[in-house]
């Protein structure tokens, strides 16, 4: 390995570390422990969307606006870096197991990448959209219409 390879690896490692650290903060994860590490309600996506007893009609509308702007709250690039890293790692492992790619190797890569993306979307649905939907429906049910 030459110096330029080392520099590229260090830079990529720093970018990945930064992306993982910032993504964990956005997800409401502030500590490393064996127990539960993240609080879904503290994530930037869900925070301040739950209706409170003292909310005025204007407060409720602001919470609904916050719920509907999910896509603007976090940096998508961090998730792309993390998913890309996992995907490249899977390709590397398959290549190391069999350097002579054949048709079933590509099928295996397809299944691996599908699984990564599928579980990512299910994670987001469970930890974000489920709570946001619950909070939105609670606010809508309380409106005097």
PyMOL commands that set and color helices and strands:
alter all, ss='L'
color gray80, all
select helices_A, chain A and resi 3-26+40-42+57-68+70-72+76-97+103-142
alter helices_A, ss='H'
color red, helices_A
deselect
rebuild
show_as cartoon
